[in-house]
């Protein structure tokens, strides 16, 4: 349900671009000022009106769609070129939250070395390039006033920081899938030297793979046994091993995918 702006090009001095055939499920629009939709392209052999040869494609149907176009230099026209658009829908309807969070456990090098950092108050800065991130446990920590929704700055002693950074909560941005980078920076004071203090820093990045959420049509059986442990088939697509699914019909049921085959 998002418009995609496509620039149709060719080689040489182009004067015109002509849409020869329309997509099956999607809709093409002329490009208007302020990046808005212009008139709908409702018939083949329509010339684009935008001087930069931009066209707007929109579709709410997942899957591949295609349309054809050709370019002209004012004298000669090219052969037809096909452009395939792969529409991928991201669904959130099976999640407990609109945009679910995931817990990210860190490796041992995320734990501060008190002998290097010192026992005094240190600061911990956490940010994600795209998503939002925060510490799950913040006992004994103070959130600094310059913190934003995407950067969490905390201060506390080494022991409290060590407890807090063992697990954090990451929230993806809507409709995002791919690699997001979580940036950590921890600063504290080292030993006294020349009547001053040396600032010690530990800094590293965590690359987090954020996948598209699975699409759940129905489950079989509808609910497992009272004590759990009953194998359940999830009918849908994009399921991966380890994926955790929560659905509700009067009460919540949690399933973790143990194995995955081709989507049913």
N, C-alpha and C positions, 0 to 999 in steps of 0.2 A: 504493500500500500504506500510505497514511496516513489515519487517521480525520479526518473533517471535522465539526466541530460547527456545526450550523445552527440559528439561532433563527427559528422560524416565527411571523409576526406578522400583525396586521390592525389595523383601526381600531376605536375604541370600547372598551368594557370587556369584555375577553375572559375567558372562564372555561374554555374548552376548545379544544384543537386535535385534529382527527381526521385520520389518514392514510387517504386514500380508495383510493389505488392504490400499488403498490410499484414501485421501479425495476427495470429489466430485468436489469441486470448487477450493480448494487451491492446492498448490504444496509443496512437501517436498524435501528438499535438505540435502545432507550430510554436516556435520559441518567441515569447513576447518580452517586453521590457521588464526590468527588475526580476528576471529569472522566473517569470510567471508563465502559466499555460496560455497559449494563444488559441486560435481556432483549431478544432479537431480535424485531423486529416481523415476524411471519410471515404475517399475513393482513390484507387491507384492512379499513377501518372500525375501525381501532385508535386509541384515544385516548392522547395523550401523557401520561405520568405526571409529567413535570418541571413544576414550578410556573412556571418561566421559559420554557416552551415550547421547550426545546432537544431536538434529535434528532441522532443521530450517523449520518453516512453514510460508508460504506467501500466501496471498489471497487479491484480490481487490473486492471480492463479499461479501456483507453484509449478515449476517445470520449465522446459526449454520452449522458447518462442522465437519466431524468425520473421524478418521482413527483408525485402530486396530494394536496392537503390542503384542508381548510376549517376555518374558525374559528366559534366560537359564543359568544354572550353569556349563555348559559343559557336563552334563550327562542327566539331565532332563530339560524339557521345561514347562513353565507355561501354563495355559489356556489363551485364547485370552482376552485382555483387550481393551476396547474402550475408546478413548479420544475425547471429544467433545470440539471444539474451537468455541467460539462465536465471530464473526467478527462484530465490530460496526464501521460504517463509520460516520465521522463528516463532514458535508457539510458547506461551507461558501458562496455558490453561491447566496444566497438571501440577503446577507448583504450589507450595504452601503460601508463598509470597509472590507478588507480581514480578519482582526481579530478585530471585533467590540469592542468598549469600552462601558462600562456601568457606569452610575452615581450611586454612593453609598452615600445615605444620612445617616448621623450619628445621634445618639440619643443625648439627652441634656447633657449627661455626657462627650460628646466630647468637649464641650465648656469650655474654660479655665476660671478658677475663678481668676479674676485679683487680688483679695485681698490675695490670696495664692501665686500667681506666681509673683506678683510685676509688676510695670508698665514699667520696663526696657526691653531691648531687650532679647527675649527668642528664643530658637531653637525648631524646630518641625521636627522630623525624622519619615518618613513614609516608610514602605517597605511591600512587599508581598512575601510570601514564593516561589510562582511560577510565578505569573503574574507581570505586571508592574503597578505601581500606581503613581499618581501625583495629586497635588491640581488643581482643576478647576479654582479657582480664586486666583491669586497671587499678586494682587495690593498691593503695599507697602511692599512686601516681597523680600528678597534677597536669591537667590539659592546659597547655600554654595559650595565651589570649590570641596569638596570631594563627591559630589552627583554623583550617577551612574544611569544607566537606570532603576534599580530596587529599588533604595533607593533615596528618595527625601528629602534632608535636607534644611530647610528654616530657616531664622531668621527674626524677625520683632517684633513690639510691640504687646501687648495683643489684642488690638482692631483689628488690621489687621489680626492676626492669627485667631481670632474668626470668622471673615468674611470668610476667606479662607477655614477653615476646615469644614464648613457646608456641603460642597459637594466636592467630589473628583472623579477622573476618574480612572477606573480600566480597564486594558486590559489583557485578558486572553492569555496564551501561546497557540500556535496552537495545536488543537486536544485534549485539556485538558477538562475534565469534572470531577467534584467532589467538594471537599471542599478545598478552599484556605484560608490562614490566613493572614490578614492584621495587621501589627504591628505598633502601634503608640507609640511614646515617646516624651513628651514635657517637656522641662527643662527651668527653669527661676530662678531668684533670689528672695528670700523672704526678710523679713525685716532685717535691720541691727541688729547685735548682736555681742557683744565683738569686735567691730571695724571690723567686717567681714560680709559676706553675706551668708545666708543659701540657698543652692540650693534646689529648690522645683521641684518635678517630678510628672507628671501625665502620667501613662502608662497603656495601655490596648490593647487587641486583638479583632479583629472583624473576625468572621468566615463567610466567604462568599461562598454561594453555587453557583457553576458555572455549568450550565447544558449544555448538548449537544445542538447544534443549530438544529432547525427544518429543515426538508427536504420539500421543496415546489416544487410540480410538476406543478400545474396550479391553477388559481383562477377563481371563478365564482360568479358574472360576472367579466369580465376582469378588469373593473374599475368601481368604485362607481359613485354616482351622483356628479354633479358639486360642490355641497355644502357639500359633504361628508355625513356621517351618514348612508349610505346604507349598510345593512348586506352583507358580502362577505364570501363565503365558501373557505377556504384554503385547497386544496387537497394535502395531503402529510402525514407526520408523525412527532411525537415528539413535537407537539404543546402543550403549556401550557397556562393557563389563565394568562393574563398580558403580554404575549409575543408580542413584537412589530416587525412588518415585513415591510420592505421597498422594493418595486420592481419598475421597471421602464420600460415604453414602450413609450419613447418620453418625459415623465414627471414622476416625482417621486410620488408614492402613498404610504401612510402610513396607516397601519391597526394595531389595538390592539386587541388581541384575548380576547373576552368576555366570551366565553364558549368553551369547548373542548370535543370531543367524540373520540371514537376509530378511528384510522387512516383510511382514505378512500383508 
